[in-house]
Amino acid sequence: MAVAGASPTIGDAPLTVHFDSSGSIAGTGTGLTYSWDFGDGSPADTTASPTHVYNTVGTFVATLTLT
């Protein structure tokens, strides 16, 4: 189960946001991979707890997918 956190969640651009997946629970099997979609058209990040800079003003929905 993927559980994502972010801080801060509001601010002026450019806004540096620290994402955290530490509450996620791995299913069965091995080789857990992470994929963060930051919702702003930037490339996905595959680290567990990335930092991302939002350079434009707007509302963005970030998504964490575990496989």
Secondary structure as the mmCIF struct_conf table of DSSP 4:
data_model
#
loop_
_struct_conf.conf_type_id
_struct_conf.id
_struct_conf.beg_label_comp_id
_struct_conf.beg_label_asym_id
_struct_conf.beg_label_seq_id
_struct_conf.end_label_comp_id
_struct_conf.end_label_asym_id
_struct_conf.end_label_seq_id
STRN STRN1 GLY A 5 SER A 7
BEND BEND1 ILE A 10 ILE A 10
HELX_LH_PP_P HELX_LH_PP_P1 ASP A 12 ASP A 12
BEND BEND2 ALA A 13 PRO A 14
STRN STRN2 LEU A 15 ASP A 20
TURN_TY1_P TURN_TY1_P1 SER A 22 GLY A 23
BEND BEND3 THR A 28 THR A 30
STRN STRN3 TYR A 34 ASP A 37
BEND BEND4 GLY A 39 GLY A 41
HELX_LH_PP_P HELX_LH_PP_P2 SER A 42 ALA A 44
STRN STRN4 ASP A 45 ASP A 45
BEND BEND5 THR A 47 SER A 49
STRN STRN5 THR A 51 TYR A 54
BEND BEND6 THR A 56 THR A 56
BEND BEND7 GLY A 58 GLY A 58
STRN STRN6 THR A 63 LEU A 66
#
